[in-house]
Amino acid sequence: MSVGIYVYDTDAGVLAALVSAFLSGAATLVFGQIAFATIKSVPVRLALGALYALPAGVAGFHTIKGLSEIGGAGGTWTLVFGWIGAFVVGGTAWARIASLAGPDETDHGGPVPFEGGRAANDG
């Protein structure tokens, strides 16, 4: 959105602002997914996942809180619904970015078959 707002403020027009915002958002998502899928360091992956999940959670909080206020819910319930929305949207963003990791290379997908009294991968 920041790119779109910047382009719009330069008097490039609404269409240019929309296209630039969409392309920069798509590029951010693709580069983040590629980085998450290729980086093997767990702390870096946690930080990268948080980089995507936290803003999504904030957006979910404000969206659901605003819709709850429009629906006429009381002050406490708008906050409760907002936090539920934050966890659902943030968790969904986390799950989507984490789904690109793929299976662990050490997981062989089931029990190890035995050959001659020894496990097949015991050397």
C-alpha positions in Angstrom: 0.0 0.0 0.0 2.9 2.4 0.7 4.1 2.0 -2.8 0.7 2.7 -4.2 0.2 5.8 -2.0 3.6 7.1 -3.0 2.9 6.6 -6.7 -0.5 8.3 -6.3 1.1 11.3 -4.5 3.5 11.8 -7.4 0.5 12.5 -9.6 1.0 9.4 -11.7 -2.7 8.6 -11.6 -5.0 6.1 -9.9 -4.3 3.3 -12.4 -0.6 3.6 -12.0 -0.9 3.6 -8.2 -3.1 0.5 -8.2 -0.8 -1.4 -10.6 2.3 -0.5 -8.7 0.7 -1.4 -5.3 -0.4 -4.8 -6.7 3.0 -5.6 -8.3 5.0 -4.6 -5.2 2.7 -6.6 -3.0 2.9 -9.7 -5.2 6.7 -9.3 -5.4 6.9 -9.1 -1.6 4.9 -12.2 -1.2 6.8 -14.2 -3.8 10.2 -13.2 -2.4 9.1 -14.0 1.1 7.8 -17.4 0.1 11.1 -18.2 -1.8 13.2 -17.1 1.2 11.1 -19.1 3.7 11.3 -22.2 1.5 15.1 -22.0 1.0 16.4 -20.8 4.4 16.9 -23.7 6.8 17.8 -21.7 9.9 14.8 -22.0 12.3 15.3 -18.6 14.1 15.4 -16.8 10.7 12.3 -18.7 9.5 10.5 -17.8 12.7 11.4 -14.1 12.2 10.4 -14.2 8.5 7.1 -15.9 9.4 6.4 -13.3 12.1 7.2 -10.5 9.6 4.2 -11.8 7.5 1.9 -12.9 10.3 2.0 -9.9 12.6 0.8 -7.3 10.1 -1.9 -9.7 8.9 -3.0 -10.1 12.6 -3.1 -6.4 13.1 -5.2 -6.0 9.9 -7.5 -8.9 11.1 -7.9 -7.2 14.5 -8.9 -3.8 13.0 -11.2 -5.3 10.4 -13.2 -7.5 12.7 -13.3 -4.8 15.4 -14.6 -2.3 12.8 -17.2 -4.8 11.6 -18.3 -5.5 15.2 -18.8 -1.8 15.8 -20.9 -1.5 12.7 -22.9 -4.5 13.9 -23.6 -2.7 17.2 -21.6 -5.0 19.6 -20.6 -3.5 22.9 -17.1 -2.2 23.6 -15.9 -5.3 25.3 -17.3 -7.6 22.7 -15.7 -5.6 19.8 -12.3 -6.1 21.5 -13.0 -9.8 22.0 -14.0 -10.3 18.4 -11.1 -8.2 17.2 -8.6 -10.4 19.1 -10.2 -13.5 17.7 -9.9 -12.0 14.2 -6.3 -11.2 14.9 -5.4 -14.7 15.9 -7.4 -16.3 13.0 -6.0 -14.0 10.3 -2.4 -14.0 11.8 -2.5 -17.8 12.2 -3.7 -18.3 8.6 -0.9 -16.1 7.3 1.6 -18.0 9.4 0.2 -21.4 8.1 0.3 -20.2 4.5 3.9 -19.0 4.7 5.0 -22.1 6.7 3.3 -24.5 4.3 6.1 -23.7 1.8 8.7 -25.3 4.0 7.9 -28.8 2.8 8.6 -32.0 4.7 11.7 -32.4 6.8 14.6 -34.1 5.0 15.2 -36.4 8.0 11.6 -37.7 7.9 11.4 -40.9 5.8 7.6 -41.0 5.8 7.1 -44.0 8.1 8.7 -46.9 9.8 12.1 -48.1 8.6 11.9 -51.6 7.1 14.1 -54.3 8.7 16.5 -56.4 6.6 18.3 -59.3 8.2 17.7 -58.1 11.8 19.1 -54.6 11.1 17.3 -51.4 10.0 17.8 -50.7 6.3 19.4 -47.3 6.9 21.8 -48.5 9.7 24.7 -48.6 7.3 
